[in-house]
Amino acid sequence: MVTIGNVGNHDLVDFTLVGNGVNFAARLETACNPFKIMVSEETRDLLLNKGIAKDEFQEIFIAVKHSEDLIRAYEVDPHKGSQASLREATAVYHDYLGLVARSQRHQLQTNQVIHLVSRYGRFHVVDLSIEGFQLKSENFLAPNAKLTASIETNDDHINSKLRSLLLDEITVNIRWSRKSDEGFIHGASTVGGHIEQSKVLFELLLSTNARDSKFTKRGDHHAA
């Protein structure tokens, strides 16, 4: 239920629409990826009853104002079969908005394993920078979703160091997300803290398994 009408007076006309439904529609809009369509679970169910195929809807979790929990919604891709054109359009759109990487990203080595573990699943870190991470997951989170996650690595020394510095749990904000052949890819930025903490976290995670003989940093090669 929503209310529509003039909520002003004879001096100031304010013809508008208010209500929880309006607020939720606004959250769907801000969570929607470029060139996609976002619908609520109720709308999806109505469309299923109208004969729309179930595989047209991809489950995704979105942030809702004044709620710590993410809400289930569904993304629709109207460009199925045109993925090359969609990638080109998205690249042009991001270029227009000036959405470029703000700092250098570092790809993890094969012997480095870092996960962010949250109530919305386990996110595998693909690469990282001082400002955030690229994450791979089986669950799909929409832009502007925030989650608190514990950091787990395959290096016990780094895990212990993170705990001692109270850096083993962080909050990240999803900046962008997309479906891939291996699940879902997310770009996430860290939330809170200060730049020095971010630098320490970045250096610690980048040094995961640095003592492993298979892992050598540039400039650390020595003649046999």
N, C-alpha and C positions, 0 to 999 in steps of 0.2 A: 504494500500500500504506500502511495506517495500523495503529496499535496501539491496541487498546481493552482496558481492564481496570483493575485496582487497581494503581496505581503507588506506593502508600503502603506502610504496614506494619501490624502488628496494633494499634499505638497510634494511627495516623492513616490512616483509609481515604480514598483519593483515586481514585475510579473515574472515569476520563477517557478521552479519545481524543486521540492525538498522532500527528504525522507531517506531511510536507510537504503532503499533500492537505488536512489540517485547516487548516494555515496559509493555503493558497491560497484555501480556501473563506471564511476570515475576511477576506481581501483583497477578494474578490468582494462580500462583505456591506458592507464599509465604503465601497466604490466605488459602490455602487448608488444611483441617484437615487430620490427619494421616489416611491412607488407604481409602481415599475418592477421588473423581474426581471432579474438578471444571471446569465449562465451562462458556463462556460468554453468554449473552442473544441472540446474533446473532447465535452462534453455537447451542444453545438450539432450536431456531426457525427452523434452517435447519434440525435438527434431528427430530423435530416434523413432518416436511414435509416428512421425510423419513419413518414415521410410528411408531416412538418411542413413547410410552405412555407418556402422560403429567405428570402422577403421579410419573414418574421416576426422576423428577427434583424438587428439593427443593429450593425455593427462599432464597437467602442469600445476605447480603450487605458486600462489601469489600472496603478496603481503596485503594486509587490510589494516587501515588506520585504527589505532587504539586496541590492537590485538597482537599478542606475542606469537600466536599460532599462525602458520601459513594455511591458506584456504585452497581447497582443490578447485581448479577450473579446467578449461579445455581449450587448446589451441587448434585452429583450423588453418591449413595451408591451401590457399586458393591457387597456388602456382605449382601443383604437383605435375611432374613431367617437364617442368621448365626450370630445373634447379640451376643450370648455368646462367640463365637470364636473371634469376633471383639473386644469385651471388654477385653478379655484375651490378644490379640495381642497388643492392645493399652497400656495396663498396662505394658507389657514387654518393649514396645518401650519407654514409659515414664521413666521406671526404667533405661533403657540403657542410656538415655540422662541425667539422674540425676534430672528429674523434680519432685521435692518433695515439699510439703508445707514448706515455709520458716518460718512461724510463726503460733502459735496456732489460730485456727478458732473458733469462738463463734456462736453457733446456736441461733437464735432469739427466745424469748419466745412467747407464743401464743398472748399475749397482746401487743406485739411490732410490729409495722408496719412501714417499711421504704421503700420508693420508690426513684429511680433515674429517673427523668422525662426529656426526651430529644426529639429532633425532630424525632428520630427513635423509639419512643414509650416509654411506662412506664415499668421500670424494677423493679421487686419486689426483695428486698434483702432477701436472704435465710440465709446467715451467713456472718460474717465479721471478719477481722483481721486488724492489724495496716497497713498492706500493700494493702488491697483491699477487694473485695466482691465476693460472689457467687450470681449470679443474675438469675431470672427466667423471661421470657418475651414471648410474642406472636410473636415477630420478631426475626429473625436469623441473627446474626452478626458474621463475620468470624474473625479468629485470626488476630491480628495487626490492627484491626479497632479501631479508637479513637473516643470518643464522649464526648461532654460537656453536663452535666446534672445538673438539680437542685435537691437538696435533700428535700424530703417531708416526715415528720413523723406524727404519730397520737398523738404527744405530743407538744402542743402549746408552752410550756416553752422551749423545746429543739429547736423548729423551730426559736423562737425569739433569742435564744443564738447563733445559727448558723449564723443568719443574722448579729448580732452585731459583730461577729468575722470574717465576710466575708468568711465563710466556707459553705455557703448554695449552692454554685455552684462549682463543681469540674470537672476535666477531667479524664477519665479512659481509659485504654488500654485493649482491649479484648485479653487475653492470650490463652484461649481455649474456645470452644463452642461445644455443642452437642444437638441433638434432644432428647426429652423425651416424655413420655406419656402425660404430662401436658403442652407442649409447648417446649421452648428451654432454656437450662441452659448455663450460661456463667461464666467463671472465669475472673475477671477484677482486674487490679492493678491500683492504683492512679498514676497520672502523675503530676509532678511539685511539688512545695512546698518543705518543709524540714521535717525532722523526727519529730520535735516537733509539727508542725501543724498536722501531721498524727496522733500523739498520742492524741492530744486534740480532733480531729474529732472522733477517735475511742472511746474514753472515753465518749464523749457526746452521740454518737449514741447508745453505749452499755447501757447507763443509761436512754434510752427512757422509759417513764412511770415508772421510779424507785420509784416514790412517790405513785404509785398504790399499794394498800394493797395486790393485788394478785401477785405482783412481789417482790421477796426477793432475795437478793444476798446470795451466800454461806457464812455462818458465821453470817448472820443477823437474824437467827431464835431465838426467845425468848420463854421461857416457859410461858404458859398461867397463 
